Amino acid sequence: MALTASQLSKLRKAPIGSAGNRLATAIELAETTQMAVGDAIDEANTYVSDVARGRYNTITVAKAYKFAQHFGCAIEDLFPARTRASA
C-alpha cells in the first residue's frame, strides 16, 4: 500500500522513533496493520513488529527495500541514516 504524497511528507517530517526507524509511523499513516504489511511483503508479522519496535539494530538492505517498495518510498524515509556524535 503506497503512501500518498501527503502521507510521505508527514513520514519524512516525523521524528525518528525510539526504534531508530519510522516503520511504525508508516504503518500508522497507511492505516494498516503489521500483519497486513507482513503478508504483503512475505514476512512474519512478528518480524514486522520487531523491526518497528527496534528489536534489531540492523536489517538487510533486501528487507529494507521490501518495506520501502510496499510503502512507495525510499529506504531512507523509513530507515534514516544514523549519525554518530563527534568525539
Secondary structure, DSSP 8 states (H G I E B T S, - for coil): ----HHHHHHHHHS---TTSSSHHHHHHHTT--HHHHHHHHTS-HHHHHHHHTT--S---HHHHHHHHHHHTS-HHHHS--------
